[in-house]
Every structure is written in C-alpha cells, then in structure tokens.
Amino acid sequence: MAVSDPVTVGVLSLHTSKETKAILNAVEALGHDTEWLRTENTSVSVTDGSVVLEPDVDVIANRMLLSNTEQPAEELGLANTFSQLVPMLNKPTSVMTAIHKLSTATALASNDVRTPDVTLALSGDRLNAARDRYGEEAVYKTAIGTHGGGTWKVGPDDPINAKVGNRYAFLQELIDRDDNRHFDARVYVVNGEIVGAMYRYAPDNDWRTNVALGGSVEDATDDLPDEARDMARRASSAVDLDYAGVDLVEGDEGWFVLEVNPTAGFKGLYQATQISPAPYIAKLAIERAGGEVDDDRVRELASVLDDSRPTAQPIEATSQEAEHAVIGYTEEVVLSGTSGSKTVLAKSDTGATRTSIDTSLAADIGAGPIKSITRIRSGSSKTAKSRPVVDVVVGVGGNQHTVTASVEDRSHMDYPVLLGRDILGNYQVDVSRRVDQDVPDTPEEEE
C-alpha cells in the first residue's frame, strides 16, 4: 500500500457519543475510510492458526468507556485482543493504568510528575489508620470512577471503607487554595502536544469541577502556565497514552496532576475553547497506519465539533441506541457510601427527579457528607420540604450509578429507597415487574 492510499481507521466504541462520532467524521473529512467497531458488526475468529478481525481496519482508536463498566477486564480483554492484530491508539495496557487512579498515581510518581499524596489499603482498618496523615479534610475516592462520581470530602471522624460497593477506594490529599474559588485545569494532549486547555470551576453547591456536575469552563489554551503545560505533557507520556485529558490543580506549592483520562470528553473543552481534539486524534491514527494528512485541513476541522451521524454507524445502531435495559416497579438495589453497603428494596418513581433514601439507611452506609439542602414539593402537599442531599452509589442489575440523593425519613413507607429519574433515565420501566410480588400493595405517599 502506497502512503498516499486511503487507510481505514476503526473506532472501538460500544457506546454512542459525540467523541466517537466526531473522530469518525474527522477521518472521513481528511480523505480516509472508517469503521465503527461495535456490537452490531465486530467479531474476531481464530481458524487453523489464522486470526481474522471483522471489520477489516488498518488502525484502531480505542474509545472503550471502562469507568462505568461493572467488569472492566472483559472489555480490556477485547481491546487487548484487537491490539495484537492492528496498531491501537491508547494501548490497553496504558488504559488499564489510566483508569485506575492508584495505578496512575504510581506511574506519575515514578516519572517525577507531582501528584497529591494517596493511600489505598486493602482493609478498612488500615485505611482508617492512615486518616491522620491527611489533615482536617481529605478526599475519598473510588479507584475507578468517572464524571466526579465516587468522590467525597471526609473529615477526621468520618468512617471510611476499603471499598465503596465493589470498587476499592482510597484517601487523597486535598489540594486547594483558600483565596480562590475551587478550580482545576483540563489539558487535552494528543501525541505529546497540547491541542486545547480549559479551566473548570466548581458549581456553587459543590467543590468538584466536572462539567457533568454543572461546573463552568473558561478557555486556558493560551494562558495556561508553563509549569502546568509541561506537567500535562509529561503526565500523558508517563502513562503512555496517545491522547489524554490531563486534570491538574494548583496548590500553594505549585501544580499537581490529579488524573490522566484516556477517554476524556470533548463537550466542555469545545465549549470553552472552540477546539475539537477529534481531527488531531484522526490525524494520529491515519499516520500511524501509514496514511497522509493535510495539517492545514486538520486545523480547519478542529474549529467544529462535528458529531453528526457518521457513515460508519451501523444501520442497526439506531434502533439499539434507543433501547434501554428494563427495570421493574420494584427492584433489589445495592447502596454504597463511605462506610459500608446494604442491599435493599427500592421503588421506581418516574415522577421523582431525584433518588431518595431513608435517613437511617443513609447513616448506616455513610452516605454523605451533606452537599446541600434541596426543597422538594410532594404530590400530596402544597408546601415544599427541605431535605439534605448526599452522594451515594446505587447498584442496579450490575450497573453502578453515582447520584446526589435526597435524604428523608421513609420509615413509614414500604421501601427505604425511591429511584428517581436520575437513575431511571437509563432504563425502561416495566411497572408490572416486581421483585416483591408477595408484598401486598399498600397506599403510599406520592412523591
């Protein structure tokens, strides 16, 4: 194949997102061919010693979202299989390092990239014994998490567990500056070069800066300090990622790298900078496969985040994209907080915006600390009630959802947990399906 011939870039992504579509569209706009490797069209066969991957591609851009997956090893294994057959951007071994925050911290520290102090212990006793090292306030995180989920501030007397749900958790030094509104920087690095950067500011009712949680953004591409720029590049190199969203925070001692994200979103970055990383990722993939790219065209394409339907999207994907897993009127769920987990019955309520949990249950699992106070109007009352809001991890049918749930006394109700649209939006509700069929119906307050 001559280098001037079109190459075929595959994007490995079992979900549908702006980022996946934008990369595929950028490859086509640069004059090359695409395949979307997903459920409808992908297989690998070993026959008489020969291995065949379908569809046939020359290179793969890995966009597997592993942080929300119950068993990341399954999808990592798939990606690893494919990477043995064709070149892959963001190799599975590097992604494995990046999605596990302790593994990331270890890689950064080993390469002299400054990162906050952390402690992960395999037992709750050992983790609590380390609490005194972290001062009055510490950050408590799940080792694998996303969109700010599974992240809490804890005081010296808050009990913590070695695990939240089925995931290990750890303590991290809180890096903050008292004289500023809490903010951090997201720097997008492709092939060792910074293509865009933004400052992210926490919303008024939270300390986390994630755009998914309502944080605001500001362009930092031109005025990001040299120290932060250098650390972002070195962090991406230390974790050995072809493209990454590097999160940094400034403390009194300078900048620290918090995370290195192998599947960082583009939405917030584009909102802040009007720069899409997609054409730069497309260029790298094309060149990795031996193809040629017009650099001026890459810069031109980067001014638009083209997330229209790509020609590579399989026809069946449209119907499957609209399908949701089914959840019943009542379901058994696992609630996890900072100090434990409990399996309880929950009722689905599509009329409720927010999930609600019983006060005593919240105390038992260590849900919290309280983030804010919300006012909720029930269907049977004209007055609004004030309820505290806390972070909690809800396990439903093998899926993990980190939500900000309201806390109320539900001791007079049949179910200690009410699932709101913050969780139900991911499912189709079948009101005829109940896990407690033997429990007679009783009048319950509408919420």
C-alpha positions as a printed Julia matrix, in Angstrom:
447×3 Matrix{Float64}:
   0.0     0.0    0.0
   1.42    3.38  -1.0
   1.35    6.03   1.68
  -0.96    8.15  -0.48
  -3.66    5.46  -0.5
  -6.59    5.83   1.9
  -6.31    3.87   5.13
  -9.19    2.52   7.16
  -9.46    3.8   10.73
 -11.63    1.84  13.13
 -13.02    3.43  16.29
 -13.63    0.86  19.02
 -16.63    2.12  20.96
 -19.57    0.05  22.22
 -21.45    3.21  23.21
 -22.7     6.18  21.18
 -21.08    9.51  21.99
 -20.17   12.87  20.48
 -16.5    11.94  20.69
 -16.8     8.7   18.74
 -18.87   10.35  16.02
 -16.52   13.33  15.82
 -13.42   11.15  15.34
 -15.09    9.08  12.61
 -16.3    12.21  10.82
 -12.85   13.8   11.06
 -11.19   10.74   9.49
 -13.6    10.92   6.54
 -13.14   14.67   6.18
  -9.39   14.03   5.94
  -9.98   11.69   2.99
  -9.74    8.28   4.63
 -12.08    5.38   5.35
 -13.79    4.47   8.62
 -15.34    1.58  10.5
 -17.18    1.8   13.81
 -16.28   -1.3   15.81
 -19.3    -2.02  17.97
 -21.76   -4.76  18.93
 -23.55   -5.0   15.6
 -20.58   -5.61  13.32
 -17.48   -6.76  15.2
 -16.05  -10.26  15.56
 -12.67  -11.98  15.81
 -12.01  -15.55  14.71
  -9.08  -17.93  15.04
  -9.26  -20.64  12.36
  -6.41  -23.08  11.62
  -3.93  -20.69  13.19
  -5.12  -17.61  11.3
  -6.74  -14.69  13.1
  -9.32  -12.52  11.36
 -10.84   -9.32  12.76
 -14.03   -8.07  11.19
 -14.48   -5.38  10.08
 -11.07   -5.1    8.44
  -9.18   -1.99   9.61
  -5.6    -0.69   9.45
  -5.58    1.01  12.86
  -7.93    1.35  15.84
  -8.67    4.39  18.01
  -9.68    2.96  21.37
 -12.71    4.74  22.89
 -13.89    1.97  25.23
 -15.52    3.53  28.31
 -14.35    1.36  31.19
 -15.02    3.51  34.23
 -18.78    2.86  34.14
 -18.38   -0.84  33.4
 -19.08   -3.44  36.07
 -16.24   -5.67  34.85
 -13.64   -3.53  33.03
 -11.41   -6.57  32.5
 -13.89   -8.01  29.99
 -13.69   -5.02  27.66
  -9.97   -4.54  28.31
  -9.52   -8.13  27.18
 -11.4    -7.39  23.96
  -9.29   -4.32  23.27
  -6.12   -6.27  24.05
  -7.16   -8.97  21.57
  -7.68   -6.41  18.81
  -4.43   -4.59  19.63
  -2.49   -7.77  18.85
  -3.83   -7.67  15.29
  -3.59   -3.99  14.28
  -2.0    -0.87  15.8
  -4.16    0.69  18.53
  -4.1     4.25  19.83
  -4.27    4.19  23.61
  -2.98    0.69  24.09
  -4.98   -1.46  26.55
  -2.06   -1.68  28.98
  -1.88    2.11  29.12
  -5.66    2.41  29.51
  -5.53   -0.06  32.39
  -3.02    2.21  34.14
  -5.05    5.34  33.4
  -8.49    4.16  34.56
  -7.16    3.04  37.96
  -6.3     6.18  39.9
  -3.75    4.5   42.17
  -2.03    2.94  39.19
  -1.96    6.39  37.58
  -0.5     7.98  40.73
   2.19    5.29  40.86
   3.15    5.88  37.21
   3.27    9.66  37.75
   5.36    9.45  40.92
   7.78    7.02  39.25
   8.32    9.6   36.5
   8.76   12.6   38.82
   5.38   14.13  37.97
   3.94   15.76  41.08
   0.68   14.21  42.29
  -1.2    14.5   45.62
  -0.33   12.05  48.39
  -2.61    8.99  48.39
  -3.19    5.85  50.44
  -5.06    2.74  49.31
  -5.35   -0.13  51.78
  -6.99   -3.49  51.28
  -8.66   -3.36  54.69
 -10.82   -0.68  56.27
  -8.77   -0.75  59.48
  -5.54    0.06  57.66
  -7.2     2.79  55.6
  -8.72    4.45  58.69
  -5.35    4.19  60.44
  -3.87    6.36  57.67
  -6.54    9.06  58.03
  -4.49   11.27  60.36
  -1.9    11.87  57.65
  -4.36   13.94  55.61
  -5.36   16.77  57.94
  -8.82   18.12  58.68
 -10.22   17.44  55.22
  -9.27   14.65  52.84
 -10.57   13.42  49.51
 -12.01    9.9   49.49
 -12.36    8.31  46.04
 -13.14    5.05  44.35
 -10.09    3.79  42.45
 -12.19    3.6   39.28
 -14.79    6.27  38.69
 -15.93    8.95  36.28
 -17.74   12.31  36.0
 -16.85   13.13  39.6
 -18.79   10.11  40.82
 -17.4     8.18  43.76
 -15.62   11.24  45.19
 -16.22   12.66  48.67
 -14.66   15.08  51.14
 -14.26   13.41  54.54
 -13.44   14.81  57.95
 -11.17   13.18  60.55
 -14.08   11.4   62.26
 -15.9    10.13  59.16
 -15.58    6.33  58.98
 -14.38    5.01  55.62
 -14.21    1.61  53.99
 -11.54   -0.04  51.88
 -14.28   -0.46  49.25
 -17.3     1.51  48.06
 -19.62   -1.09  46.58
 -17.45   -3.45  44.56
 -14.6    -0.99  43.98
 -11.57   -0.19  46.08
 -11.38    3.31  47.48
  -8.51    5.44  48.75
  -7.6     8.6   50.6
  -6.06   11.54  48.78
  -4.52   14.78  49.96
  -6.85   17.74  49.36
  -5.1    20.34  47.2
  -6.82   23.7   47.44
  -6.13   27.4   47.74
  -8.17   29.27  50.33
  -8.09   32.55  48.43
  -9.74   31.21  45.26
 -12.98   29.65  44.12
 -12.18   25.97  43.66
 -10.98   25.26  40.11
  -8.74   22.95  38.16
  -7.42   22.65  34.61
  -8.23   20.06  31.94
  -5.5    19.86  29.31
  -6.04   17.76  26.18
  -2.84   16.19  24.89
  -2.56   14.36  21.55
   0.73   12.74  20.55
   2.6    14.73  23.17
   1.23   18.1   22.06
  -1.39   20.26  23.78
  -4.35   20.88  21.45
  -6.52   22.74  23.96
  -6.92   23.55  27.64
  -9.62   24.91  29.92
 -10.12   25.97  33.5
 -13.07   24.28  35.22
 -14.82   25.99  38.13
 -16.94   24.19  40.71
 -20.66   24.99  40.84
 -21.9    26.95  43.84
 -23.23   23.89  45.67
 -20.25   21.6   45.1
 -16.46   21.5   45.31
 -15.95   19.23  42.29
 -15.31   20.88  38.94
 -16.6    18.26  36.5
 -18.67   19.68  33.65
 -21.03   16.71  34.06
 -21.83   18.03  37.55
 -22.59   21.57  36.42
 -19.15   23.13  36.6
 -18.39   26.16  34.41
 -15.48   26.4   31.97
 -13.09   29.02  30.61
 -10.52   28.87  27.81
  -6.98   28.31  29.11
  -5.26   27.27  25.87
  -3.11   30.4   25.58
  -2.62   31.45  29.2
  -2.06   28.12  30.97
   1.19   28.47  32.97
   4.27   26.79  31.51
   4.6    24.59  34.59
   1.11   23.17  34.08
   1.66   22.69  30.33
   4.88   20.79  30.93
   3.29   18.62  33.63
   0.37   17.73  31.34
   2.7    16.58  28.59
   4.88   14.61  30.99
   1.84   13.02  32.64
   0.5    11.8   29.29
   3.92   10.38  28.47
   4.3     8.73  31.88
   1.05    6.82  31.43
   1.99    6.18  27.77
  -1.26    7.47  26.24
  -1.53    8.61  22.62
  -4.29   11.03  23.62
  -5.5    12.05  27.07
  -7.34   14.61  29.11
  -4.98   15.55  31.94
  -6.5    17.11  35.07
  -4.33   19.41  37.16
  -4.94   21.52  40.25
  -2.9    24.39  41.66
  -1.9    24.38  45.31
   0.33   26.62  47.39
   3.34   24.53  46.32
   2.54   24.64  42.61
   0.64   22.38  40.21
  -0.32   18.74  40.82
  -1.66   16.16  38.36
  -4.9    14.63  39.62
  -5.89   12.25  36.81
  -4.99   11.22  33.28
  -8.16   10.29  31.4
  -7.86    8.02  28.32
 -11.42    8.74  27.12
 -11.88   12.35  28.18
 -14.96   14.04  26.74
 -14.81   16.89  24.22
 -18.0    18.77  25.12
 -16.66   21.0   27.88
 -13.35   21.6   26.12
 -15.08   22.64  22.91
 -17.49   24.85  24.84
 -14.54   26.66  26.42
 -12.04   26.74  23.56
 -13.92   26.15  20.27
 -11.3    23.45  19.63
 -12.19   19.83  18.93
  -9.45   17.24  19.58
 -11.15   14.83  17.13
  -9.22   15.85  13.96
  -5.9    15.61  15.85
  -6.77   12.09  17.03
  -7.87   11.23  13.48
  -4.58   12.57  12.08
  -2.54   10.49  14.53
  -4.49    7.33  13.7
  -4.17    7.87   9.95
  -0.44    8.49  10.17
   0.04    5.51  12.49
  -1.4     3.35   9.7
   0.87    4.9    7.07
  -1.6     7.38   5.61
  -1.08   11.05   4.79
  -2.88   14.08   6.22
  -3.07   17.77   5.31
  -2.17   19.63   8.54
  -3.97   22.79   7.44
  -7.13   20.76   6.97
  -6.73   19.32  10.48
  -6.62   22.81  11.99
  -9.6    23.86   9.9
 -11.66   20.85  11.03
 -10.73   21.43  14.68
 -12.85   24.58  14.76
 -16.04   22.48  14.54
 -17.19   19.62  16.77
 -18.91   17.52  14.09
 -20.95   14.93  15.96
 -23.45   14.28  13.17
 -24.27   10.67  12.32
 -21.16    9.15  10.67
 -21.46    6.98   7.58
 -19.71    4.2    9.52
 -22.52    3.92  12.07
 -24.2     0.54  11.51
 -27.85    0.79  10.48
 -28.94   -1.4   13.39
 -27.33    1.02  15.84
 -30.22    3.48  15.55
 -32.81    1.13  16.99
 -30.46   -0.35  19.55
 -29.35    3.1   20.65
 -32.94    3.84  21.7
 -33.27    0.61  23.65
 -32.76    0.64  27.39
 -32.35   -2.13  29.91
 -35.59   -2.88  31.74
 -36.13   -2.03  35.41
 -39.14   -3.1   37.43
 -41.6    -1.17  39.58
 -39.62   -2.59  42.5
 -36.01   -3.74  42.36
 -33.32   -5.02  44.69
 -30.5    -2.48  44.74
 -27.16   -2.14  46.49
 -26.49    1.2   48.16
 -22.89    2.12  49.0
 -21.43    5.02  50.95
 -18.15    5.82  52.66
 -18.59    3.3   55.48
 -20.49    0.36  54.01
 -23.03   -1.17  51.63
 -26.55   -2.55  52.04
 -28.89   -4.5   49.78
 -32.45   -3.15  49.99
 -35.7    -3.0   48.06
 -36.37    0.15  46.04
 -39.42    1.52  44.27
 -39.26    3.19  40.84
 -40.96    6.59  40.56
 -40.73    8.29  37.17
 -42.36   11.37  38.67
 -39.42   11.97  41.01
 -36.49   13.98  39.67
 -34.07   12.75  42.31
 -33.45    9.43  44.04
 -34.4     9.45  47.72
 -33.09    7.27  50.56
 -34.15    6.74  54.16
 -32.36    8.68  56.88
 -31.31    5.65  58.9
 -30.12    3.82  55.78
 -28.03    6.84  54.8
 -26.43    6.8   58.24
 -25.76    3.04  58.09
 -23.83    3.2   54.81
 -22.13    6.54  55.44
 -23.86    8.44  52.64
 -22.57   11.97  52.66
 -21.34   14.31  53.87
 -24.26   16.63  53.11
 -23.6    18.59  49.9
 -26.53   20.95  50.02
 -30.18   21.36  51.0
 -32.88   20.94  48.38
 -36.56   21.85  48.54
 -38.95   19.16  47.27
 -42.68   19.5   46.76
 -44.62   16.24  47.17
 -47.75   15.46  45.19
 -49.95   15.35  48.31
 -48.8    18.68  49.75
 -48.77   22.3   48.58
 -45.76   23.1   50.75
 -42.14   22.31  49.91
 -39.98   20.3   52.29
 -36.27   20.86  52.85
 -34.1    17.78  52.56
 -30.34   17.27  52.69
 -28.62   15.98  49.55
 -25.75   13.47  49.64
 -23.68   11.42  47.22
 -24.46    7.71  47.11
 -23.55    4.84  44.78
 -26.56    2.77  43.67
 -26.02   -0.65  42.12
 -28.87   -1.76  39.84
 -28.61   -5.05  37.98
 -24.83   -4.89  37.78
 -24.68   -1.2   36.82
 -23.23    1.44  39.13
 -24.84    4.9   39.35
 -23.36    7.67  41.49
 -26.15   10.16  42.22
 -26.88   13.02  44.57
 -29.81   11.6   46.53
 -32.1    13.41  48.94
 -32.37   12.04  52.48
 -35.69   11.78  54.31
 -37.46    9.72  56.94
 -39.03    6.87  54.97
 -39.69    4.63  58.0
 -43.46    4.95  57.44
 -43.14    3.84  53.81
 -42.79    0.36  52.32
 -39.47    0.99  50.63
 -36.33    2.65  52.08
 -35.24    3.81  48.61
 -37.14    5.61  45.86
 -35.44    5.58  42.46
 -35.87    8.88  40.59
 -35.27    9.9   37.02
 -31.56   10.46  37.73
 -31.32    6.64  37.61
 -34.48    5.64  35.74
 -33.43    7.71  32.73
 -31.02    4.88  31.92
 -33.77    2.25  31.86
 -37.2     1.36  30.54
 -39.58    0.96  33.5
 -41.89   -2.1   33.47
 -44.49   -1.4   36.16
 -45.74   -4.99  36.03
 -42.37   -6.37  37.12
 -41.82   -6.56  40.87
 -39.2    -8.41  42.86
 -41.56   -8.43  45.88
 -44.65   -9.95  44.29
 -45.74  -11.4   47.61
 -45.84   -7.99  49.29
 -49.42   -6.63  49.22
 -49.99   -3.17  47.78
 -50.44   -0.5   50.42
 -51.2     3.19  50.0
 -48.02    5.21  49.83
 -47.37    8.92  49.66
 -46.94   10.17  46.11
 -43.53   11.82  45.63
